[in-house]
Amino acid sequence: MSKYYFQVERAGVHTTFQDLGRFNVQHLGICPGGSMDSNLLKISNKLVNNPLHMGVMEFAYQGPRLKLISGNAKIAVAGNVYFTIERKYNPSSVEQCNSFETYNLEEGDTIDILATKKSIYGYLSIEGGFQLKQFYNSVSTLTRSGIGPNDGKKIEENLKIFFIKKNDNNNKKIVQWKSDFNDNIIRVLEGPQFHYFSKQSIKEFFVSKYKITNHSDRMGMRLEGHKLENIVSSNIASEGIMKGSIQVTGDGNPIILMAEHPTIGGYPKIATVISTDFSKVAQLSPGKEITFKKVKLLEAEKYFHEQQEILDKIYQQITI
């Protein structure tokens, strides 16, 4: 085991280890899971010279307070996040820090991730990566199933967080990244049971505003708004489902399935959020309103490639 580690002085609201997900095991009843905002996870890893898929610390609303007990470390925080660093050699001064920049921590320093701003999720990466045990080729934590690092539980106070590499360089990297959470138009494809709903309900689905309720988490996002009329059946034979599927329950309200969705489901699915817009959905907090826009598969593929080009340019900027 590595001798370099942080001590958790405050765990935060919901802090877990996540990577891009655990795939090819859904037939075993294990959902892919993974980060809620894969773009931020990848950028945070790239900033500290890690592989894009490496496991990082994901936090929601308020993140952890971590004291570096042993070793030196290079870290980066991705997201719209307010955080500080307290230096051991100058404990009376608190350094206000910026997201999307690297910082060098020395033994005795403390990083305090106080809050996300106008979003929900942020990510903390460390050069060399955290020391985490894989399960089915992933370090994604599924708290409901008790799968992943820390026995599948959230990060807890007083826990020791070990990391692999001691940092020996002081090079700083900065990247410009702006996530637009003001545009709450979510693009979707027709779902497999699109035809289950009346023409009027389908019309209303694409012109109405839906409010994100407080009953939203890593499993699903419940919405309130125009109730959708099902003209076939409010239940179907259970079938495999995926992240971004929009189920409609018997009461007519839609639910967007998030990263920790069930592996099968018996509610009709009116639409599916395109992969390009999933991070946007994940970062929208309860109380906000969204509208849906239908796109065709070729359009969704075009948006995916456009976003990938933007990310590739950012990776090149970091590498320079």
Secondary structure, DSSP 4 states (H G I P E B T S, - for coil): --SEEEEEEE--SS-EEE-S---S-GGGT------S-HHHHHHHHHHTT--TT--EEEEESS--EEEEEES-EEEEEESSEEEEEE-TT-TT-EEEE-TTBEEEE-TT-EEEEEEESSSSEEEEEETT-B----SSS----BTTTTBSHHHH----TT-EEEES---------B-------S--EEEEEEPTTGGGB-HHHHHHHTTS-EEEEEEESSSEEEEESSPPPBSS-S----EE--TTEEEE-TTS-EEEE-TT--SEE-S-EEEEE-HHHHHHHHTPPTT-EEEEEE--HHHHHHHHHHHHHHHHHHHHHHH-
